[in-house]
Amino acid sequence: MTSIYLVRHGQTAWNKEEIFRGRANVPLNEIGFREAELVGEYLKGMDIHVIYSSPLSRARETARIIAQVFNLKVQPLVGIIDMRFGRWEGHSLQEIRKNDGELYRQWREEPHRVSLPGGESLEDVRVRAMAALGEVIQYHQGKNLVLVSHRVINKVIICGILGIDNSHFWQIGQDTAAINLIEFKEGRYVLSLLNETCHLKPLTEEKVKIDF
């Protein structure tokens, strides 16, 4: 059996302020660094063999902190880089609702039908992310892996392993620094843990759950 701990990166200022990130290299904020440390503490004692990360800094920083626990190097995995949001990148949710209201309505109601101008569709993301997942599983059969990625990537991967289409995108929660566990055995994916955030309890007074 191959076990994949699929982790969302820690909090950034743009998560807190509800600004679309996409390919922008937004660093972790103070809470994000602490969240990454708590992910490492959660995984400590587990036999982790390999750690992969999206190339973007918020994921790399999260992965680096986790990797220190296991004395491992972080390996980049381009296939799990965040969705390209095109003209929405760097703009707040409030701005998009005001200036691109119809497209945003469709994004909320029919996300599987949206292809963002200058960006990607969920299907584009799903094809590359699932391919990347399959490749690392094939290369590390029987091992325990950590993949640090992004909200959109994690959601479409979870849809993919469950065999449901991208119309279910909004039915899956992914808070910052959430942990998911995917097991691959006998040619089949099993989702054993979803959006686990119990390790973040020490931050209760400093943080609210952020699925943005």
For each residue, the residues with C-beta under 8 A, 3 or more apart:
1: 142 183 184 185
2: 137 140 141 142 143 144 145 183 184 185
3: 143 144 145 181 182 183 184
4: 133 136 137 145 146 147 181 182 183 184
5: 43 48 144 145 146 147 179 180 181
6: 147 149 154 157 158 179 180 181 182
7: 39 62 63 66 146 147 148 149 177 178 179 180
8: 148 149 150 151 154 174 175 176 177 178
9: 12 28 32 36 54 56 58 59 61 62 148 149 150 176 177
10: 28 31 32 33 34 35 36 39 58 61 62 176 177
11: 15 16 28 29 31 32 35 176 177 207 210
12: 9 15 16 21 26 27 28 29 32 58
13: 16 17 19 26 29
14: 17 18 19 20 21 24 26
15: 11 12 18 21 32 176 210 212
16: 11 12 13 29 31 210
17: 13 14 92
18: 14 15 92 93 94 212
19: 13 14 90 91 92 93
20: 14 85 88 89 90 91 92 93 96
21: 12 14 15 24 26 58 82 85 89 150
22: 82 83 84 85 86 88 89 119
23: 56 81 82 84 85 89
24: 14 21 89 90
25: 56 57 58
26: 12 13 14 21 56 57 58
27: 12 32 57 58 61
28: 9 10 11 12 32 33 35 36 57 58 61 62
29: 11 12 13 16 32 33
30: 33 34
31: 10 11 16 34 35 203 206 207
32: 9 10 11 12 15 27 28 29 35 36 58 61 62 176 177
33: 10 28 29 30 36 37 61 65
34: 10 30 31 37 38 203 206
35: 10 11 28 31 32 38 39 62 176 177 200 203 207
36: 9 10 28 32 33 39 40 61 62 65 66 177
37: 33 34 40 41 65
38: 34 35 41 42 177 199 200 202 203
39: 7 10 35 36 42 43 62 65 66 177 179 199
40: 36 37 43 44 65 66 68 69
41: 37 38 44 69 199
42: 38 39 179 199
43: 5 39 40 46 48 66 69 70 146 179
44: 40 41 69
45:
46: 43 144
47: 144
48: 5 43 51 70 72 144 145 146
49: 140 143 144 145
50: 72 75 136 140 143 145 146
51: 48 63 66 67 70 72 73 74 75 145 146 148
52: 63 74 75 76 77 80 136 145 146 147 148
53: 59 60 62 63 64 74 75 76 77 80 147 148 149
54: 9 59 60 76 77 80 81 82 148 149 150 153
55: 59 60 76 77 78 81
56: 9 23 25 26 59 60 81 82 150
57: 25 26 27 28 60 61
58: 9 10 12 21 25 26 27 28 32 61 62
59: 9 53 54 55 56 62 63 80 82 148 149 150
60: 53 54 55 56 57 63 64 74 76 148
61: 9 10 27 28 32 33 36 57 58 64 65
62: 7 9 10 28 32 35 36 39 53 58 59 65 66 148 177
63: 7 51 52 53 59 60 66 67 74 146 148
64: 53 60 61 67 68 74
65: 33 36 37 39 40 61 62 68
66: 7 36 39 40 43 51 62 63 69 70 146 148
67: 51 63 64 70 71 72 73 74
68: 40 64 65 71
69: 40 41 43 44 66
70: 43 48 51 66 67
71: 67 68
72: 48 50 51 67
73: 51 67
74: 51 52 53 60 63 64 67 148
75: 50 51 52 53
76: 52 53 54 55 60
77: 52 53 54 55 80 132 136 147
78: 55 81 132
79: 128 129 131 132 133 135
80: 52 53 54 59 77 129 132 133 147 149 150 153
81: 23 54 55 56 78 150 153
82: 21 22 23 54 56 59 149 150 152 153
83: 22 119 120 122 125 150 152 153
84: 22 23 89 116 118 119 120
85: 20 21 22 23 88 89 116 119 120
86: 22 89 116 117 118 119 120
87: 91 100 116 117 118 119
88: 20 22 85 91 96 100 116 119
89: 20 21 22 23 24 84 85 86 119
90: 19 20 24
91: 19 20 87 88 95 96 99
92: 17 18 19 20 95 96
93: 18 19 20 96 97 212
94: 18 97 98
95: 91 92 98 99
96: 20 88 91 92 93 99 100 104
97: 93 94 100 101 104
98: 94 95 101
99: 91 95 96
100: 87 88 96 97 103 104
101: 97 98 104 105
102: 105 106
103: 100 106 107 114 116
104: 96 97 100 101 107 108
105: 101 102 108 109
106: 102 103 109 110 111 113 114
107: 103 104 110 111 114 116
108: 104 105 111 170
109: 105 106
110: 106 107 113 114 167
111: 106 107 108 114 122 166 167 169 170
112: 121 122 123 165 166 167 169
113: 106 110
114: 103 106 107 110 111 121 122
115: 119 120 121 124
116: 84 85 86 87 88 103 107 119 120 121
117: 86 87
118: 84 86 87
119: 22 83 84 85 86 87 88 89 115 116
120: 83 84 85 86 115 116 124 125
121: 112 114 115 116 124 125
122: 83 111 112 114 125 126 152 156 166 169
123: 112 126 127 166
124: 115 120 121 127 128
125: 83 120 121 122 128 129 152 153 156
126: 122 123 129 130 156 157 159 160 166
127: 123 124 130 131
128: 79 124 125 131 132
129: 79 80 125 126 132 133 149 153 156 157 160
130: 126 127 133 134 156 157 160
131: 79 127 128 134 135
132: 77 78 79 80 128 129 135 136
133: 4 79 80 129 130 136 137 147 157 160 161 182
134: 130 131 137 138
135: 79 131 132 138 139
136: 4 50 52 77 132 133 139 140 145 147
137: 2 4 133 134 140 141 145 184
138: 134 135 141
139: 135 136
140: 2 49 50 136 137 143 145
141: 2 137 138
142: 1 2
143: 2 3 49 50 140
144: 2 3 5 46 47 48 49
145: 2 3 4 5 48 49 50 51 52 136 137 140
146: 4 5 7 43 48 50 51 52 63 66
147: 4 5 6 7 52 53 77 80 133 136
148: 7 8 9 51 52 53 54 59 60 62 63 66 74
149: 6 7 8 9 53 54 59 80 82 129 153 154 157
150: 8 9 21 54 56 59 80 81 82 83 153 154
151: 8 154 155 174 211 212
152: 82 83 122 125 155 156
153: 54 80 81 82 83 125 129 149 150 156 157
154: 6 8 149 150 151 157 158 172 174 178 180
155: 151 152 158 159 169 172 174
156: 122 125 126 129 130 152 153 159 160 166 169
157: 6 126 129 130 133 149 153 154 160 161 182
158: 6 154 155 161 162 172 180 182 191 194
159: 126 155 156 162 164 165 166 168 169 172
160: 126 129 130 133 156 157 163
161: 133 157 158 182 189 191
162: 158 159 189 191
163: 160
164: 159 168
165: 112 159 168
166: 111 112 122 123 126 156 159 169
167: 110 111 112
168: 159 164 165 171 172
169: 111 112 122 155 156 159 166 172
170: 108 111
171: 168
172: 154 155 158 159 168 169 194 195
173: 178 194 195 211
174: 8 151 154 155 178 180 195 211
175: 8 178 195 197 209 210 211
176: 8 9 10 11 15 32 35 210
177: 7 8 9 10 11 32 35 36 38 39 62 197 199 200
178: 7 8 154 173 174 175 195 196 197
179: 5 6 7 39 42 43 193 196 197 199
180: 5 6 7 154 158 174 191 193 194 195 196
181: 3 4 5 6 191 192 193 196
182: 3 4 6 133 157 158 161 189 190 191 192
183: 1 2 3 4 189 190 192
184: 1 2 3 4 137 187 188 189 190
185: 1 2 188 190
186:
187: 184
188: 184 185
189: 161 162 182 183 184
190: 182 183 184 185
191: 158 161 162 180 181 182 194
192: 181 182 183
193: 179 180 181 196
194: 158 172 173 180 191
195: 172 173 174 175 178 180
196: 178 179 180 181 193 199
197: 175 177 178 179 200 209
198: 201
199: 38 39 41 42 177 179 196
200: 35 38 177 197 203 204 207
201: 198 204
202: 38
203: 31 34 35 38 200 206 207
204: 200 201 207
205:
206: 31 34 203
207: 11 31 35 200 203 204 210
208:
209: 175 197
210: 11 15 16 175 176 207
211: 151 173 174 175
212: 15 18 93 151
